[in-house]
Amino acid sequence: MNYPPNPPASTGPAPAVGPPGPAAPGAPEADLLALAIALSHRLPLTPLPPHLLTLTARLVQAEAVALWLAQTEQRCLDLLGSLGLASQPLTALRRPAYADPVLVSRTAHRATPHQVPDLDQAADLADPDRAMAWSRGLSSLLAVPLLTPGEVVGVLLWGARRPWHFGPAVFRRAQAVAALWAGTLAREVLRRQGQQQARHLRLLSEVAELLTATADSEQLVARVCDRVAAVLGELCGLGLCEPGTDRLRLLGLSARSPDLAARARAALAAQPPRLGVGLLGQVAATGHPLLIADLRREPLPLALRSSLESLGLTSTLAVPLRVQGKVIGVLSIGTVSPDRRLTPADLATAQTLAVLSAQALESARLYAAVTRERQRLTVVLDRAPFGVVIAAAPDGRIVLVNRPVVALVGRPPQPDERVTDHLSACAIFTPHRRPLPPAAWPLYRVLAGRPEARAELVVRCPDGEERVLRDQTIALPGSADSERLAVTFLTDITAVRRAERLREEFIAIIAHDLRAPVTVIQGYASLLRTWVERLQAPETVRRAVEHVHTSAQRLGRMISDLLDASRIEARRLRLELQRFDLVPYLRELLARLRPALEPHPVRLEIRAPSLPVLADPLRVEQVLTNLLSNAAKYSPPTAEITVEARQEDMMAYVAVTDRGPGIPPEELPYIFERFVRGRRRPAEGLGLGLYIARGLVEAMGGRIGADSRPGQGTTIFFTPPLAGWGP
């Protein structure tokens, strides 16, 4: 290193050290070796061992020495220890920023050595440096950066009472000592960074676990603030934006000391945070995180600075909480200790905490909303006059039942209980008193894939009482097959059925009492028609007698229909179930009925070699006769009628198709009800034909349905059950 002669007295870089003085006696090699060995071990640097500072000073024959650790992210230095310097003047140099004019700051900022050869001749020396030197009678100072590749890790400062003490030989020795300390501080920096990362990861892990432990927003935020204040800062608060206003509501606040927490709450109560006002309001309004690493040096608005200083904060940060791109709140962290400053690494961790907290708060909000809606739904359903069961696929696990269902069964369901288990104490039958297996329940038919199912059930409750229920089950819209939900509505129609039974019994009595006189009228009408033909009575007499005979027959059919309808409604229909093959049966029946259906041609389409069924042959004939007569009645003259027979699953399928005008879609669901007649054309009768057909088919264990398109005809089908065929 070259030293120009007669340099000016200044605090410039160390190479301009002035004229060399007397040769400094060389430090013992043993001291340098001892320092190297000591620094190679993992030694505590806070507090710094005094013997290390003693060796460091003795190696350059200085009376004082101080060591600073560089905080690169915060652009400042932390004093690790000193020897031979007064503590009071050193206070101002405990944490100097790179931008400060003091000697060690300029050394760290420029990464070059700086010295003051003669304190008396240094005109531009900063006041803290001058006060520090004068307090111990120092005349010359040397500051050397502790360098690692690409980074300053610290600064060593020596002081000597003799001016021009740090000549070339001493300066080279100082650089050698600085190189030893640079390696040690580099390891310390890495260790501290590792510790900080470990603390941050532990904090994130703990917070993530806390966020899943509760769905209560206030408890959630309180736990997060407690952990953050204990690990990351000394004060932590979280405020939520109130929808529709410019205010932020403080949801949680924690501090390491009760006094700090009280002061923070008082300050927020005196000036509640609003959008655009204060630290929280500014971050909430802009959506950008804010880090104030050193409150003393940051240029801040006066109002913001005064509010932060009133809390005694030295550094602070605030990050927004976002949900789907919208700011819902702000997380703020602050420190009050002079030796603790928040860093960009702390800001990154706070942003991660904000993401976790925002997700947890949104989940808690949604959970609370769902819980409120469920409670409202439960209140509404419990007061409904019908039972409601909501169950999930695939096995019918109960999601919800209302109070009428609990009253019916006698107990509430157990967690994750299936519908079949919940109703195990009840016996369920069809209206015809046949046991109904669970697979045939409308609920399980919908869970199996059908969009809707209906049935009338007779339920024997655990107390022995029987109830008649109308079951209507639908698939919950929007549910996927793997999580399919079925909603069952159970309407108690026991009283309705009892009243209908009384009404039907009354009708049956009247019809039965009318049958005898009508039979007499039919008999005498037939006798009169025979006499009129034999006596060759006038045409007017013949027509009158024919009208009497036809009316008597129609009246007899009406009475028979009323009796059948009353028996069906009262569940007193008698059936003579037999096993027979439907194929020859249909051929023989149509051969007998064709003359009555003229001029309509009837075509029989049989798509199975045999159709063995278990049914009542007379009732099957009654059903087919009704369907064929309706097809002839509503079809144009000479229009063809088709009868189709085939096997469909475990049922026989028989369909009658006409070429009539069809049935309007709004009427189709009601054609099998009592006293309903089609509007396609005026028709005689009571409107009981299809109702009786449905009752007969269902009583035999089958079902009946219709398919019609206006202008293209109508198909009425029924499905008697198949039976095993054999001897």
C-alpha positions in Angstrom: 0.0 0.0 0.0 1.4 3.4 -1.0 1.2 6.3 1.5 1.5 9.8 -0.1 3.6 12.3 1.8 2.1 15.1 3.9 -1.6 14.1 3.6 -4.2 16.5 4.9 -5.7 15.9 8.3 -9.1 14.3 7.5 -11.3 11.3 8.1 -10.7 10.0 4.6 -10.0 6.5 3.6 -7.3 4.6 5.5 -4.7 4.5 2.7 -4.1 8.2 3.3 -2.6 7.6 6.8 -0.1 10.4 6.6 3.6 10.3 7.2 4.7 7.1 8.8 5.7 7.4 12.4 8.1 5.3 14.3 7.8 1.7 13.4 5.3 0.0 15.6 6.6 -2.9 17.5 5.1 -6.1 16.0 2.4 -7.8 18.0 3.5 -11.1 19.3 2.7 -13.9 16.8 1.3 -15.7 19.8 -1.5 -13.1 20.2 -2.5 -13.4 16.5 -2.5 -17.2 16.7 -4.5 -17.1 20.0 -7.1 -14.8 18.4 -7.3 -17.1 15.3 -7.8 -20.2 17.5 -10.4 -18.4 19.7 -12.4 -17.2 16.7 -12.3 -20.6 15.0 -14.5 -21.9 17.9 -18.1 -21.2 18.2 -18.1 -18.5 20.8 -21.0 -16.4 22.1 -20.8 -13.0 20.6 -23.6 -11.5 22.7 -22.1 -10.7 25.2 -18.7 -10.6 23.5 -15.9 -12.3 25.6 -13.7 -9.5 27.0 -10.4 -11.4 26.2 -11.2 -11.4 22.5 -11.4 -7.6 22.6 -8.2 -7.4 24.6 -6.4 -9.5 22.0 -7.9 -7.4 19.2 -6.7 -4.1 20.7 -3.3 -5.4 21.7 -2.6 -6.7 18.2 -2.6 -3.1 16.9 -1.3 -1.6 20.1 -4.5 0.4 20.5 -6.0 1.6 23.8 -9.7 1.1 22.7 -11.6 -1.1 20.3 -15.3 -1.7 19.4 -17.0 -4.2 17.1 -20.2 -3.8 15.1 -22.3 -6.4 13.4 -23.8 -5.4 10.0 -27.6 -5.8 9.6 -27.6 -5.7 5.8 -31.4 -5.9 5.3 -31.9 -3.0 7.7 -28.9 -1.0 6.5 -27.6 -0.5 10.0 -24.9 -1.7 12.5 -25.4 -3.3 15.9 -22.7 -2.8 18.5 -21.6 -6.2 19.8 -19.0 -5.0 22.3 -16.3 -2.5 23.2 -13.1 -2.1 25.3 -11.7 1.2 26.6 -14.6 3.4 25.5 -17.0 5.3 27.8 -20.5 3.9 27.7 -22.3 7.2 27.7 -20.9 8.7 24.5 -21.1 5.2 22.9 -24.9 5.2 23.3 -25.4 7.2 20.2 -23.4 4.7 18.2 -25.1 1.5 19.4 -27.2 1.2 16.3 -26.1 3.6 13.6 -27.6 3.5 10.1 -25.5 3.3 7.0 -26.8 6.7 6.1 -25.5 8.3 9.3 -22.3 10.5 9.0 -20.4 8.6 11.7 -17.1 6.9 10.9 -18.3 3.3 11.2 -21.4 4.0 9.1 -19.3 5.4 6.2 -16.9 2.5 6.5 -19.8 0.0 6.2 -21.6 1.9 3.5 -18.5 2.3 1.3 -16.9 -1.0 2.3 -13.5 0.7 2.6 -11.3 1.5 5.7 -11.4 5.0 7.2 -9.2 6.6 9.7 -8.8 9.8 11.7 -4.9 10.3 12.0 -5.2 13.3 14.3 -8.4 14.2 16.1 -7.4 17.9 16.5 -7.0 18.4 12.8 -10.2 16.5 11.7 -12.7 19.2 10.8 -15.4 17.0 9.4 -15.6 14.4 12.2 -19.2 13.7 13.3 -20.1 14.8 16.8 -20.8 11.3 18.2 -17.3 10.2 17.0 -15.6 13.2 18.6 -17.5 12.7 21.9 -16.5 9.1 22.0 -12.8 9.8 21.3 -12.5 12.7 23.7 -14.1 10.8 26.5 -11.0 8.6 26.6 -8.4 11.0 25.4 -8.0 9.3 22.0 -6.2 11.1 19.3 -6.5 8.8 16.3 -9.2 6.4 15.1 -9.2 3.5 12.5 -12.3 1.8 11.1 -11.9 -1.3 9.0 -14.8 -3.1 7.3 -15.1 -6.8 7.9 -15.6 -8.2 4.4 -16.8 -11.5 2.9 -17.2 -12.0 -0.8 -19.8 -9.4 -1.8 -20.9 -8.3 1.6 -19.9 -6.3 4.7 -20.6 -8.3 7.8 -19.3 -5.8 10.3 -16.9 -3.0 11.3 -13.9 -2.9 13.7 -12.9 0.5 15.2 -9.7 1.1 17.0 -8.6 4.1 19.0 -5.2 5.2 20.1 -4.0 8.1 22.3 -1.0 8.9 20.1 -1.7 10.8 16.8 -0.7 9.1 13.6 -0.6 5.8 15.4 -2.0 3.7 12.6 0.9 3.6 10.2 1.4 1.1 7.4 2.6 -1.8 9.6 -0.2 -1.3 12.1 -2.7 -0.9 9.3 -1.7 -4.2 7.7 -2.0 -5.9 11.1 -5.4 -4.3 11.5 -6.5 -5.8 8.2 -5.2 -9.2 9.2 -7.2 -9.0 12.4 -10.3 -7.8 10.5 -10.0 -10.8 8.2 -10.2 -13.1 11.2 -13.2 -11.3 12.6 -14.9 -11.3 9.2 -15.0 -15.0 9.1 -16.4 -15.2 12.6 -19.1 -12.6 12.0 -20.0 -14.3 8.7 -20.7 -17.5 10.6 -22.6 -15.4 13.2 -24.7 -13.8 10.4 -25.5 -17.2 8.9 -26.3 -18.6 12.4 -28.7 -15.7 13.1 -30.3 -16.0 9.7 -30.8 -19.7 10.3 -32.2 -19.0 13.8 -34.5 -16.3 12.3 -35.7 -18.6 9.6 -36.3 -21.4 12.1 -38.3 -19.0 14.3 -40.3 -17.9 11.4 -41.0 -21.4 10.2 -42.0 -22.5 13.7 -44.3 -19.5 14.0 -45.9 -20.2 10.7 -46.4 -23.9 11.7 -47.9 -22.9 15.1 -50.2 -20.3 13.5 -51.3 -22.8 10.8 -52.2 -25.3 13.6 -54.0 -22.6 15.6 -56.0 -21.5 12.6 -57.4 -25.0 12.2 -58.3 -25.4 15.9 -61.3 -23.1 16.0 -63.9 -21.6 13.7 -64.5 -18.6 16.0 -63.0 -15.5 14.4 -62.2 -13.6 17.6 -60.5 -16.7 19.2 -58.6 -17.3 16.0 -57.3 -13.8 15.8 -56.4 -13.6 19.5 -54.3 -16.7 19.3 -52.5 -15.5 16.1 -51.8 -12.1 17.7 -50.5 -13.7 20.9 -48.0 -15.9 19.0 -46.9 -13.1 16.6 -46.3 -10.7 19.5 -44.3 -13.3 21.3 -42.1 -14.3 18.4 -42.0 -11.7 15.6 -42.6 -8.4 17.3 -43.7 -7.0 20.6 -47.0 -5.7 19.5 -49.5 -7.2 17.1 -53.0 -6.1 16.0 -55.4 -7.2 13.4 -58.3 -5.1 12.1 -61.1 -6.0 9.7 -62.7 -3.7 7.2 -66.4 -3.1 8.0 -68.4 -3.6 4.8 -70.2 -0.4 3.6 -68.2 1.9 5.8 -64.7 3.4 5.9 -63.9 2.0 9.3 -61.7 -0.8 10.5 -62.8 -2.9 13.5 -60.0 -4.0 15.8 -60.6 -7.8 16.1 -57.5 -8.7 18.1 -54.5 -7.0 19.8 -51.7 -8.6 21.8 -48.5 -7.2 23.4 -45.6 -8.5 25.4 -46.4 -6.1 28.2 -49.9 -5.1 29.6 -48.8 -1.5 29.6 -48.1 -1.5 25.9 -51.4 -3.3 25.1 -53.3 -0.7 27.2 -51.6 2.2 25.4 -52.3 0.7 22.0 -56.0 0.2 22.8 -56.3 3.7 24.2 -54.7 5.2 21.1 -57.0 3.2 18.8 -60.0 4.2 20.9 -59.0 7.9 20.7 -58.5 7.7 16.9 -60.3 4.7 15.4 -58.6 3.5 12.2 -60.3 4.5 8.9 -59.5 3.9 5.3 -56.6 6.1 4.2 -55.9 7.4 7.8 -53.1 6.0 9.9 -51.0 3.0 9.3 -53.8 0.4 9.2 -56.0 2.7 7.1 -53.3 3.5 4.6 -52.5 -0.2 4.0 -56.2 -1.1 3.8 -56.8 1.6 1.3 -53.8 1.0 -1.0 -53.6 -2.8 -0.5 -49.8 -2.5 -0.4 -47.6 -3.8 2.5 -45.6 -1.1 4.5 -42.4 -1.6 6.4 -41.0 1.2 8.6 -37.7 -0.4 9.7 -36.5 2.6 11.8 -39.1 5.1 12.9 -36.5 7.7 13.7 -35.1 7.8 10.2 -38.2 7.2 8.0 -39.8 10.3 6.4 -43.4 10.0 7.6 -46.4 12.3 7.8 -46.5 14.2 11.1 -49.8 12.7 12.2 -48.7 9.1 11.5 -45.3 9.7 13.2 -46.9 11.1 16.3 -49.4 8.3 16.6 -46.6 5.7 16.3 -44.3 7.5 18.6 -47.0 7.8 21.2 -46.8 4.0 21.5 -43.1 4.1 21.8 -42.6 2.1 18.6 -39.1 1.9 17.0 -40.2 -0.1 13.9 -43.5 -1.4 12.5 -45.0 -3.0 9.5 -48.5 -3.6 8.2 -49.7 -6.1 5.5 -53.1 -6.4 3.9 -55.4 -9.5 4.3 -56.9 -10.4 1.0 -59.7 -12.7 -0.1 -60.2 -13.2 -3.8 -58.2 -10.0 -4.5 -60.3 -7.9 -2.1 -58.7 -6.4 1.1 -60.7 -7.6 4.1 -58.3 -6.4 6.9 -54.8 -5.5 8.0 -52.2 -7.3 10.1 -49.8 -4.9 11.9 -46.7 -5.7 13.9 -44.5 -3.3 16.0 -41.4 -3.3 18.1 -40.5 -1.0 21.0 -37.0 -2.3 22.0 -34.1 -0.1 20.7 -32.2 -3.3 19.8 -35.0 -4.8 17.8 -35.9 -3.7 14.3 -38.3 -5.4 11.8 -36.6 -6.5 8.6 -37.8 -7.5 5.1 -37.6 -11.1 6.2 -40.1 -10.2 8.9 -42.3 -8.5 6.3 -42.2 -11.7 4.1 -43.2 -13.8 7.1 -46.0 -11.4 8.0 -47.3 -11.6 4.5 -47.5 -15.3 4.7 -49.2 -15.0 8.1 -51.7 -12.6 6.4 -52.5 -15.1 3.7 -53.1 -17.9 6.3 -55.1 -15.6 8.5 -57.2 -14.3 5.6 -58.0 -17.8 4.5 -58.9 -18.9 8.0 -61.1 -15.8 8.6 -62.9 -16.4 5.3 -63.4 -20.0 6.3 -64.7 -18.9 9.7 -67.0 -16.4 8.1 -68.4 -19.0 5.7 -68.7 -21.5 8.5 -70.6 -19.0 10.6 -72.8 -18.1 7.7 -73.6 -21.8 7.0 -74.2 -22.4 10.7 -76.6 -19.5 10.8 -78.4 -20.6 7.7 -78.6 -24.2 9.1 -80.0 -22.9 12.3 -82.6 -20.9 10.5 -83.4 -23.9 8.3 -83.7 -26.1 11.3 -86.1 -23.6 13.0 -88.2 -23.5 9.9 -88.2 -27.2 9.3 -88.9 -28.1 12.9 -92.1 -26.0 12.7 -93.1 -27.4 9.4 -96.3 -29.6 9.4 -94.5 -32.3 7.4 -91.4 -34.4 8.0 -88.1 -33.8 6.3 -85.2 -36.1 5.9 -82.0 -35.2 4.1 -79.6 -38.1 3.5 -76.4 -38.6 1.5 -75.3 -41.2 -0.9 -74.4 -44.0 -1.1 -75.8 -45.6 2.0 -78.3 -43.0 3.1 -76.3 -41.4 5.9 -78.6 -38.8 7.7 -77.6 -35.2 7.2 -80.7 -33.7 8.8 -84.1 -34.7 10.1 -86.7 -32.3 11.5 -88.9 -32.6 14.6 -91.9 -34.3 13.1 -89.6 -37.2 12.0 -88.1 -37.4 15.4 -91.6 -37.6 16.9 -92.5 -40.3 14.4 -89.5 -42.5 15.2 -89.4 -41.7 18.9 -85.7 -40.6 19.0 -83.3 -38.3 17.2 -80.7 -39.9 14.9 -77.2 -40.7 16.1 -74.2 -39.1 14.4 -73.6 -40.6 10.9 -76.6 -42.9 11.3 -78.2 -44.3 8.2 -81.9 -43.9 7.4 -82.5 -47.7 7.5 -80.9 -47.9 11.0 -82.9 -44.9 12.3 -86.2 -46.4 11.0 -85.3 -49.9 12.1 -88.0 -49.8 14.9 -90.7 -48.9 12.3 -92.4 -51.3 9.9 -93.1 -49.9 6.5 -95.7 -51.3 4.1 -97.3 -50.4 0.8 -100.9 -49.2 0.9 -101.9 -52.8 0.1 -100.1 -54.0 3.3 -97.1 -55.5 1.6 -93.7 -55.0 3.3 -91.6 -52.5 1.5 -87.9 -53.2 1.4 -85.5 -50.2 1.8 -84.3 -50.5 -1.8 -87.9 -49.6 -2.9 -88.2 -46.6 -0.7 -88.3 -43.3 -2.7 -85.2 -42.0 -0.8 -83.0 -44.9 -1.8 -84.3 -44.9 -5.4 -83.3 -41.2 -5.7 -79.9 -41.9 -4.1 -79.5 -44.6 -6.7 -79.8 -42.1 -9.5 -83.4 -41.1 -10.1 -84.2 -37.4 -10.0 -87.5 -37.9 -8.2 -89.6 -40.6 -6.6 -93.0 -40.7 -4.9 -94.9 -43.3 -2.9 -97.6 -43.7 -0.3 -96.4 -45.5 2.8 -98.0 -47.1 5.7 -95.7 -46.8 8.7 -96.2 -48.7 12.0 -94.5 -46.6 14.6 -92.6 -48.0 17.6 -95.6 -47.3 19.8 -97.8 -49.5 17.6 -99.7 -46.6 15.9 -100.0 -46.7 12.1 -99.6 -43.6 10.1 -100.2 -43.1 6.3 -97.5 -40.9 4.8 -97.2 -39.4 1.4 -93.5 -39.7 0.5 -92.0 -37.3 -2.1 -88.2 -37.4 -2.5 -86.1 -35.3 -4.8 -82.4 -35.1 -5.6 -80.9 -31.9 -4.1 -80.0 -29.7 -7.1 -76.3 -29.3 -7.8 -75.0 -32.3 -5.9 -72.6 -34.6 -7.7 -73.1 -38.4 -7.9 -70.4 -39.1 -5.4 -72.0 -36.7 -2.9 -75.6 -37.0 -4.0 -78.1 -35.7 -1.5 -81.8 -36.7 -1.4 -84.5 -34.7 0.4 -87.6 -36.5 1.5 -90.9 -34.8 2.4 -93.3 -36.9 4.5 -96.8 -35.6 4.7 -99.1 -37.3 7.2 -102.4 -38.1 5.3 -103.7 -40.5 7.9 -106.7 -38.3 8.6 -107.3 -37.7 4.9 -107.3 -41.5 4.2 -109.6 -42.1 7.1 -112.1 -39.6 5.8 -111.8 -41.0 2.3 -112.4 -44.5 3.6 -115.5 -43.3 5.3 -116.6 -41.5 2.2 -115.9 -44.6 0.0 -117.7 -46.8 2.5 -120.7 -44.5 2.2 -120.5 -44.6 -1.6 -120.2 -48.3 -1.6 -123.3 -48.7 0.5 -125.3 -46.4 -1.8 -123.9 -48.2 -4.9 -124.6 -51.5 -3.4 -128.2 -50.5 -2.5 -128.7 -49.1 -6.1 -127.4 -52.3 -7.7 -130.5 -54.3 -6.9 -133.1 -51.9 -8.4 -130.8 -51.2 -11.4 -130.5 -54.9 -12.1 -134.3 -55.2 -12.1 -134.5 -52.2 -14.5 -131.9 -53.9 -16.7 -133.8 -57.1 -16.7 -137.2 -55.6 -17.6 -135.6 -53.3 -20.2 -134.1 -56.5 -21.9 -137.5 -58.2 -21.7 -139.3 -55.1 -23.2 -136.8 -55.0 -26.1 -137.5 -58.7 -26.8 -141.3 -58.1 -26.7 -141.1 -55.0 -28.9 -139.2 -56.9 -31.5 -141.7 -59.8 -31.5 -144.8 -57.6 -31.6 -143.2 -55.4 -34.3 -144.0 -52.2 -32.3 -143.8 -48.8 -33.9 -140.3 -47.3 -34.4 -140.9 -44.6 -31.7 -141.7 -47.3 -29.2 -138.6 -49.4 -30.2 -136.3 -46.4 -29.9 -137.7 -45.5 -26.4 -137.2 -49.1 -25.2 -133.6 -49.1 -26.6 -132.8 -45.8 -24.8 -134.1 -47.3 -21.5 -132.0 -50.5 -22.1 -128.8 -48.5 -22.9 -129.2 -46.1 -20.0 -129.8 -49.0 -17.6 -126.6 -50.7 -18.8 -124.6 -47.4 -18.4 -126.0 -46.9 -15.0 -125.0 -50.5 -14.1 -121.4 -49.8 -15.3 -121.3 -46.6 -13.3 -122.3 -48.4 -10.1 -119.7 -51.1 -10.8 -117.1 -48.5 -11.2 -118.1 -46.8 -8.0 -117.9 -50.1 -6.1 -114.5 -50.8 -7.5 -113.2 -47.3 -6.7 -114.5 -47.6 -3.2 -112.9 -51.0 -2.7 -109.6 -49.7 -4.1 -109.7 -46.6 -1.8 -110.6 -48.7 1.2 -107.9 -51.3 0.4 -110.5 -54.0 0.3 -110.1 -55.0 -3.3 -110.1 -58.8 -3.7 -107.7 -60.3 -6.2 -107.4 -63.9 -7.4 -103.7 -64.0 -8.3 -102.7 -66.8 -10.7 -99.7 -67.7 -12.8 -100.5 -67.5 -16.5 -98.8 -66.8 -19.8 -99.7 -63.3 -21.0 -98.9 -64.1 -24.7 -101.8 -66.5 -25.5 -104.0 -64.6 -23.0 -103.6 -61.4 -25.1 -104.3 -63.2 -28.4 -107.5 -64.7 -27.0 -108.7 -61.5 -25.4 -108.2 -59.3 -28.5 -110.0 -61.9 -30.6 -113.0 -61.5 -28.3 -112.8 -57.6 -28.1 -112.2 -56.9 -31.8 -115.9 -56.8 -32.8 -116.6 -54.2 -30.0 -113.7 -52.0 -31.2 -114.7 -51.9 -34.9 -114.2 -50.0 -37.1 -110.7 -49.6 -35.5 -108.2 -52.2 -36.5 -106.2 -53.7 -33.7 -102.6 -54.8 -34.2 -100.8 -57.0 -31.6 -97.0 -56.8 -31.4 -95.5 -59.5 -29.1 -91.8 -59.2 -28.6 -91.2 -62.2 -26.3 -91.9 -65.9 -26.8 -93.7 -66.1 -23.4 -94.5 -63.7 -20.6 -95.4 -65.7 -17.4 -97.0 -63.3 -14.9 -98.5 -63.5 -11.5 -101.8 -61.5 -11.7 -105.6 -61.7 -11.6 -106.7 -62.6 -15.2 -110.2 -61.0 -14.8 -108.7 -57.7 -13.5 -106.0 -57.7 -16.3 -108.9 -58.1 -18.7 -110.8 -55.2 -17.0 -107.7 -53.0 -17.3 -107.1 -53.8 -21.0 -110.8 -53.4 -21.8 -110.7 -49.9 -20.3 -107.5 -48.9 -22.1 -108.8 -50.3 -25.5 -112.2 -48.6 -25.1 -110.5 -45.3 -24.3 -108.2 -45.7 -27.3 -111.2 -46.3 -29.6 -113.2 -43.5 -28.0 -110.5 -40.8 -28.5 -109.1 -42.0 -31.9 -110.4 -40.9 -35.3 -112.7 -43.5 -37.1 -110.8 -46.4 -38.7 -107.5 -45.3 -36.9 -105.3 -48.2 -35.9 -104.8 -49.2 -32.3 -101.6 -51.0 -31.3 -101.1 -53.4 -28.4 -97.5 -54.2 -27.6 -96.2 -56.8 -25.1 -92.6 -57.4 -24.0 -90.4 -58.1 -21.0 -88.8 -55.1 -19.2 -86.5 -56.0 -16.3 -88.5 -58.3 -14.0 -91.9 -57.1 -15.2 -94.0 -57.7 -18.2 -94.7 -54.5 -20.3 -98.1 -54.1 -22.0 -98.9 -50.9 -23.9 -101.9 -49.6 -25.8 -101.3 -46.9 -28.3 -103.9 -44.8 -30.1 -103.7 -42.3 -33.0 -105.8 -39.6 -31.3 -105.1 -36.0 -30.6 -102.9 -36.7 -27.5 -103.1 -35.3 -24.0 -101.8 -31.8 -23.1 -98.7 -32.0 -21.0 -100.3 -30.0 -18.1 -103.1 -32.7 -17.9 -100.9 -35.8 -18.2 -99.9 -36.0 -14.4 -103.6 -36.1 -13.4 -105.2 -38.6 -15.8 -105.0 -41.4 -13.2 -106.8 -39.4 -10.5 -110.5 -40.0 -9.7 -113.2 -38.2 -11.6 -110.8 -36.9 -14.3 -111.9 -37.0 -17.9 -109.8 -35.9 -20.8 -110.7 -32.7 -22.7 -109.8 -34.1 -26.1 -113.5 -34.6 -26.8 -116.7 -34.8 -24.8 -116.9 -38.3 -23.2 -119.5 -40.0 -21.0 -118.8 -41.6 -17.7 -117.6 -40.7 -14.2 -113.9 -40.4 -15.0 -113.0 -43.4 -12.9 -111.7 -45.7 -15.7 -108.0 -44.9 -15.5 -108.2 -44.5 -11.7 -109.6 -48.0 -11.3 -107.0 -49.3 -13.8 -104.2 -47.8 -11.7 -105.6 -49.2 -8.5 -105.9 -52.7 -10.0 -102.4 -52.7 -11.5 -100.8 -51.4 -8.3 -102.8 -53.9 -6.2 -101.2 -56.7 -8.4 -97.7 -55.2 -7.7 -97.2 -53.4 -11.0 -97.2 -49.8 -12.1 -99.1 -47.8 -14.8 -98.1 -44.8 -16.8 -98.7 -42.7 -19.9 -96.7 -41.0 -22.6 -98.4 -38.6 -25.0 -97.5 -35.9 -27.5 -100.3 -33.6 -28.6 -101.3 -34.4 -32.2 -99.4 -37.8 -32.2 -101.5 -40.0 -30.0 -101.2 -41.5 -26.5 -99.6 -44.6 -25.1 -100.9 -46.1 -21.8 -98.8 -48.9 -20.4 -98.9 -51.2 -17.3 -96.4 -53.7 -15.9 -97.7 -56.8 -14.2 -94.9 -58.6 -12.3 -93.3 -61.7 -13.9 -93.6 -65.0 -12.2 -91.6 -68.2 -12.3 -93.0 -70.6 -14.9 -93.1 -74.3 -14.3 -95.1 -77.1 -12.8 
